[in-house]
């Protein structure tokens, strides 16, 4: 077992132990709990503090208005989306009937598809009228699970945040395509995150290979990674690095980017969803298997999908009685009717449900290769970041040397179908997985070193 896996397992046991030792839930006989609380919702979520504060407040205000007791929230912090999914899987190994957690809240659809397939989600039926108000898909991407295992709460776009001041100093044009980040003029100016830790950044890499095709997409990702200044542990630090001028470009989900643009001003920061090269995906919610507060959790899901809940996600603070009080959540609504009813709201000016489809995003293919692809990207470009950057610089410094360029782009896995087959089969075997990871690491290390060795030899000859 790797050290990281062992640490995660210990963390899971510690938190589960804490849940087991926690006093009885409010309303339970002999619990001694505050009777003015209807219960405790225990949630795993990558959402930032502002989202948590706003949904807690709004949901309990709604309950109070209905004459019902408020709910206490217990947010378990175990890291970003990828860390949360690993935690869920590890926890269910120890407690297969339930892990004392009610909801998974936040993150793209790929993890939900995987957890449903593994039997770790629980079906949650919604009132027919509410279900009918939700869009079934957005530009080809499902907004909800047709069987009721997960639902999109808000819609997110994936794009590029950039520092206009830095670009002006560098004499570089503002980006319009993911491929712009593969250019040599971006060398050491890109901020990204480890795709094994950030679900949103991994989603952007998946979007790139689907929008460009596997071969061209991997070339863009490889060059972009060579240009990357740093890979952080979470996506939230990316817009901060760009705002501070530590990086000129960053891979960024819209909510982080738009908050940064509002704080810094549009004269300093910009954000673009590359036209025809990205998708709009739902930020989802689901009941976890064995949820201890199933009815409260279902009621919370219903609130988020109601008109009041959708206003909370889409309106600027103070623009409506149901809008956020302090923090803009900046999600597009999952309900098509909202765009016609409230066209002046912050995130409702243009309906993503009417967005032209430039390429078909294959959700099933993405889910099949999610685990293997993110490990692959992490090993090739994050674990070998320094050598990758140096090797790419050597390629850029030798534009006439096609051998170096071909070697840099010569990956050990040659096709998306190979990834899907491995992801559905052999990669689930720990022994085979470890063997593949070692092979990828050795391949990346030897290719980068060969490029650098050739560069040093040429330098000595000259």
Secondary structure, DSSP 8 states (H G I E B T S, - for coil): --HHHHHHHHHHHHHHHHHHHS---TTSTT----TTEEEEEEEEE---HHHHHHHHHHHHHHHHHTT--EEEEEEE---SHHHHHHHHHHHHHH-TT--S--EEE-S-HHHHHHHHHTT-EE-----HHHHHHS-SEETTEESB-TTSS-EEEEEEEEEEEEEHHHHHHHT-----SGGGGGSGGGTT-EEEE-TTT-HHHHHHHHHHHHHH-HHHHHHHHHHHHHTEEEEESSTHHHHHHHHHTS-SEEEEEHHHHHHHHHHH-TTTEEEE--TTS--EEEEEEEEETT-TTHHHHHHHHHHHHSHHHHHHHHS-TTSSTTS-SS-----EES-THHHHH-TTSTT-SS-GGG---SS---HHHHHHHHHHHHHHHIIIIIITHHHHHHHHHHHHHTTT-HHHHHHHT--S---HHHHHHHHHTGGGSHHHHHHHHHHHHHHHHHHHHHHHHHHHHHHHH-
